Amino acid sequence: MKRFIVTGGYGFIGSNLIRLLLKKKYKVLNIDNMSYSAQKYNLRNIDKKNYSFKKTDINNRKELIKILKSFKPNGIFNLAADTHVDRSIDDSFNFIKNNILGVYNLLEALKIYKNKIRLVHISTDEVYGDVPGNKRSDEKYPYIPSSPYSASKASSDHLVYSYVRTHKIDAVISNCSNNYGPRQFPEKLIPKMIYNILNNKPLPVYARGKNSREWIYVDDHCEALIKLFFKGKKGEKYNIGSGINCNNIFIIKKILQSFRNKKIKIGKKVKIKFVKDRPGHDFRYALNSNKTKRKLNWKPKVNITNGISKTVGWYLSNRAFFSKISKELFVKRLGNQ
Ligand SMILES: NC(=O)c1ccc[n+]([C@@H]2O[C@H](COP(=O)([O-])OP(=O)(O)OC[C@H]3O[C@@H](n4cnc5c(N)ncnc54)[C@H](O)[C@@H]3O)[C@@H](O)[C@H]2O)c1
């Protein structure tokens, strides 16, 4: 039975990945430092037979080395990171610490194991920066990150590649587009809109809501990550995207439609409200994921209409998820300068 460490396993993607790994009968150790976005709720009701948790920071190299020695993983999925662009605008410190230094410490711990443990390092499409017109960035597209968040992710990708080349560790890098689905922290667009609709509040949208993102349902991303562990080529990067771009207004309209389809009453104050744009806001990200489809024999399965409906359905059945999170962490506008 393969054994995996998932770092950041109480977060959005990490918790969905852990659920999928357990469903596939793998053994999983979750390492999380329980920062603000970690939610115990995300892993409630899982079968604990093949699951364990260790509260640790990926910056704690000594502890990581101990864990690698005792757990003997075949692979590590590194999802531990600070992830909200607006927070990185207000204060970048945690992004440098967790996303760059954290990865450096993880790589140092892995140096001892060379080819015995494969690292799947999870990165983002945001490292490519704004992708204008109808272009789509493939894996050879230059890194031109625009925010402290995307710059910290780009730095970590470069570090990972350098450790493959210089120290011969076994690692692959994924660059994924915007994820959505159950268990996402409500500072992000889709769960925030769902929370506001449930609470009869206006729906704040940056600028005119035309910014375009390539949305992928979280389970499709997680399936690709597992394939990447088994089939990815050492030292290579793989884009993971749905191929479908939508602007924010389109997404919000889909969410509202999904509420109506489910016969949920929408309050009078629920109206789109345009607010001041995010500084340095990239207009468009768009990936060319042909390499991943071809080499990993992967393709996304969930279309945007079904995905949004499933997502809204999950939050409606899990309203307690919102009540466990302090409102101060997601209600106030950040990154406004
Ligand atoms: N959400 C997306 O749309 C998206 C898209 C592409 C890539 N990614 C990448 O996927 C990863 C996970 O994103 P997410 O949306 O699930 O984020 P999240 O904020 O929901 O979860 C991050 C988790 O990492 C933990 N963590 C942070 N720093 C840590 C540290 N130093 N040591 C141990 N644990 C730490 C947090 O406590 C949290 O549980 C990130 O690397 C992000 O850059 C996210």
The ligand as a Tripos MOL2 file, in Angstrom:
@<TRIPOS>MOLECULE
LIG
   44    48     1     0     0
SMALL
NO_CHARGES

@<TRIPOS>ATOM
      1 N1         -7.2340   27.2870   -4.5140 N.am      1 LIG1
      2 C1         -6.8360   27.3940   -5.7730 C.2       1 LIG1
      3 O1         -7.6100   27.8300   -6.6420 O.2       1 LIG1
      4 C2         -5.4420   26.9720   -6.1710 C.ar      1 LIG1
      5 C3         -5.1150   26.9070   -7.5370 C.ar      1 LIG1
      6 C4         -3.8410   26.4720   -7.9040 C.ar      1 LIG1
      7 C5         -2.9140   26.1350   -6.9450 C.ar      1 LIG1
      8 N2         -3.2430   26.2310   -5.6180 N.ar      1 LIG1
      9 C6         -2.2300   25.8480   -4.6250 C.3       1 LIG1
     10 O2         -2.7510   24.7310   -3.8930 O.3       1 LIG1
     11 C7         -2.2710   24.7770   -2.5460 C.3       1 LIG1
     12 C8         -3.4370   24.6780   -1.5800 C.3       1 LIG1
     13 O3         -4.3340   25.7500   -1.7820 O.3       1 LIG1
     14 P1         -5.7120   25.8590   -0.9870 P.3       1 LIG1
     15 O4         -6.6090   26.6950   -1.8070 O.co2     1 LIG1
     16 O5         -6.1440   24.5140   -0.5600 O.co2     1 LIG1
     17 O6         -5.2480   26.7040    0.2720 O.3       1 LIG1
     18 P2         -5.8160   26.7870    1.7630 P.3       1 LIG1
     19 O7         -5.4580   28.1310    2.2640 O.co2     1 LIG1
     20 O8         -7.2480   26.3580    1.8010 O.co2     1 LIG1
     21 O9         -4.9670   25.6820    2.5460 O.3       1 LIG1
     22 C9         -3.6110   25.8320    2.8630 C.3       1 LIG1
     23 C10        -3.2860   24.9300    4.0440 C.3       1 LIG1
     24 O10        -1.8740   24.9600    4.2690 O.3       1 LIG1
     25 C11        -1.6310   25.0830    5.6630 C.3       1 LIG1
     26 N3         -0.3160   25.7130    5.8410 N.ar      1 LIG1
     27 C12         0.0530   26.9790    5.4850 C.ar      1 LIG1
     28 N4          1.3460   27.1920    5.7950 N.ar      1 LIG1
     29 C13         1.8080   26.0420    6.3570 C.ar      1 LIG1
     30 C14         3.0650   25.6450    6.8850 C.ar      1 LIG1
     31 N5          4.1100   26.4970    6.9170 N.pl3     1 LIG1
     32 N6          3.2050   24.3990    7.3810 N.ar      1 LIG1
     33 C15         2.1540   23.5350    7.3700 C.ar      1 LIG1
     34 N7          0.9310   23.8600    6.9010 N.ar      1 LIG1
     35 C16         0.7650   25.0990    6.3840 C.ar      1 LIG1
     36 C17        -2.7980   25.9140    6.1860 C.3       1 LIG1
     37 O11        -2.9660   25.7660    7.5780 O.3       1 LIG1
     38 C18        -3.9580   25.3650    5.3600 C.3       1 LIG1
     39 O12        -4.5560   24.2610    5.9890 O.3       1 LIG1
     40 C19        -1.4610   26.0670   -2.4280 C.3       1 LIG1
     41 O13        -0.0960   25.7530   -2.6070 O.3       1 LIG1
     42 C20        -1.9440   26.9270   -3.5880 C.3       1 LIG1
     43 O14        -0.9330   27.7980   -4.0320 O.3       1 LIG1
     44 C21        -4.4870   26.6440   -5.2220 C.ar      1 LIG1
@<TRIPOS>BOND
     1     1     2 1
     2     2     3 2
     3     2     4 1
     4     4     5 ar
     5     4    44 ar
     6     5     6 ar
     7     6     7 ar
     8     7     8 ar
     9     8     9 1
    10     8    44 ar
    11     9    10 1
    12     9    42 1
    13    10    11 1
    14    11    12 1
    15    11    40 1
    16    12    13 1
    17    13    14 1
    18    14    15 2
    19    14    16 1
    20    14    17 1
    21    17    18 1
    22    18    19 2
    23    18    20 1
    24    18    21 1
    25    21    22 1
    26    22    23 1
    27    23    24 1
    28    23    38 1
    29    24    25 1
    30    25    26 1
    31    25    36 1
    32    26    27 ar
    33    26    35 ar
    34    27    28 ar
    35    28    29 ar
    36    29    30 ar
    37    29    35 ar
    38    30    31 1
    39    30    32 ar
    40    32    33 ar
    41    33    34 ar
    42    34    35 ar
    43    36    37 1
    44    36    38 1
    45    38    39 1
    46    40    41 1
    47    40    42 1
    48    42    43 1
@<TRIPOS>SUBSTRUCTURE
     1 LIG1         1 GROUP 0 **** ****
